[in-house]
Amino acid sequence: MNTQPIQWSDYVKICIGMMNMRPSDFWSLSPREMYLAISGFKTFHASGQEKEEPMDSERLQEMMELYPDG
Protein backbone atom coordinates (compact mmCIF):
# COMPACT_ATOMS: atom_id res chain seq x y z
CA MET A 1 0.00 0.00 0.00
CA ASN A 2 1.31 3.43 -0.96
CA THR A 3 1.63 5.67 2.11
CA GLN A 4 2.70 8.81 0.26
CA PRO A 5 0.12 11.59 0.14
CA ILE A 6 -1.63 12.24 -3.17
CA GLN A 7 0.05 15.05 -5.10
CA TRP A 8 -3.16 16.82 -6.12
CA SER A 9 -1.31 19.60 -7.94
CA ASP A 10 0.17 17.05 -10.36
CA TYR A 11 -3.26 15.55 -11.06
CA VAL A 12 -4.78 19.01 -11.54
CA LYS A 13 -2.05 19.85 -14.07
CA ILE A 14 -2.71 16.64 -15.98
CA CYS A 15 -6.51 16.52 -15.87
CA ILE A 16 -7.35 20.20 -16.15
CA GLY A 17 -4.26 21.47 -17.96
CA MET A 18 -3.52 18.68 -20.43
CA MET A 19 -6.85 16.88 -20.73
CA ASN A 20 -8.95 20.09 -20.66
CA MET A 21 -11.23 18.66 -18.02
CA ARG A 22 -13.56 21.13 -16.30
CA PRO A 23 -12.57 21.71 -12.65
CA SER A 24 -16.00 20.63 -11.42
CA ASP A 25 -15.67 17.34 -13.33
CA PHE A 26 -12.17 16.81 -11.97
CA TRP A 27 -13.21 17.29 -8.35
CA SER A 28 -16.19 14.96 -8.74
CA LEU A 29 -14.03 12.04 -9.96
CA SER A 30 -13.23 9.13 -7.72
CA PRO A 31 -9.53 8.18 -7.58
CA ARG A 32 -10.33 5.11 -9.73
CA GLU A 33 -12.10 7.26 -12.36
CA MET A 34 -9.16 9.66 -12.40
CA TYR A 35 -6.72 6.80 -12.91
CA LEU A 36 -8.80 5.38 -15.78
CA ALA A 37 -9.16 8.81 -17.42
CA ILE A 38 -5.40 9.44 -17.28
CA SER A 39 -4.65 5.91 -18.47
CA GLY A 40 -7.00 6.32 -21.45
CA PHE A 41 -5.51 9.72 -22.25
CA LYS A 42 -1.99 8.26 -22.26
CA THR A 43 -3.03 5.32 -24.44
CA PHE A 44 -4.84 7.57 -26.92
CA HIS A 45 -1.90 9.94 -27.27
CA ALA A 46 0.86 7.29 -27.37
CA SER A 47 1.88 6.50 -30.91
CA GLY A 48 3.78 3.36 -30.02
CA GLN A 49 6.45 4.46 -32.45
CA GLU A 50 9.76 6.14 -31.90
CA LYS A 51 9.67 9.86 -32.42
CA GLU A 52 11.11 11.27 -35.61
CA GLU A 53 14.16 13.45 -35.54
CA PRO A 54 13.50 17.18 -35.88
CA MET A 55 13.58 18.54 -39.41
CA ASP A 56 17.01 19.79 -40.46
CA SER A 57 17.64 22.81 -42.70
CA GLU A 58 18.21 20.63 -45.74
CA ARG A 59 14.79 18.98 -45.37
CA LEU A 60 13.19 22.37 -44.71
CA GLN A 61 14.66 23.74 -47.94
CA GLU A 62 13.39 20.70 -49.84
CA MET A 63 9.89 21.20 -48.40
CA MET A 64 9.95 24.91 -49.28
CA GLU A 65 10.82 24.07 -52.89
CA LEU A 66 8.09 21.43 -53.11
CA TYR A 67 5.43 23.63 -51.47
CA PRO A 68 6.23 27.29 -52.12
CA ASP A 69 4.11 30.03 -50.55
CA GLY A 70 1.84 31.90 -52.96
N, C-alpha and C positions, 0 to 999 in steps of 0.2 A: 504494500500500500504506500502510495506517495504521500509523504508528510509535509511537503513544501506547499506554501500557500499559493493559491491561484494568482497568476500575474494578469489581473484584469486589464491593465493598460495594453498588454500585448494582444489580447483577444479583441479589445476595442479597435486597435489599429488594423487588425486583420479583417474583422467582420464589418466594421463601419467604413474604414478607410479603403480597403482593397476590394471587398465584396459589395460595397455600396448598400449595405443593409441599413434600414432605418433604425435609429437608436431604440425606439419603442419595441421593435421586433427583436433586436439584440437582447434587451433586458428581459424579454419574456421567454427566451429560450431556456430549456433545461441544459445542464452540462452535456448530456448525451446528444441532444439536438445540435448544440454548437459544434461538438466534435464531428458529427456526421456532415454538417454544412461545410466545415473547413475541409474535411476529407474529400467531399464531392468537388469542392472548388479546386483543390490541388489536382485531383484526377482529371478534371475537365481541362485545366490549363497546362497540364504536363504533356509534352509532345512525345515523350518516349524516345526522342532522337537527340543526338548530340547537337549542340548549337553550332551554327555556321560561324565561320570567322567573319569579323567585320569587313566591309567592302574596302578594298585598297584604292588608291588614286587611279591606278591603271584600269580597274573594273569600272570605276565611276566615269572615266573618260569614255570607255566603250559604251556604257549605257547612255551617256549624253549624246553620242554620235548616232546611236540607234533610235533614240527618242528625243529629238531636239524640241525645245520650247518654241512655240509659235512659228 
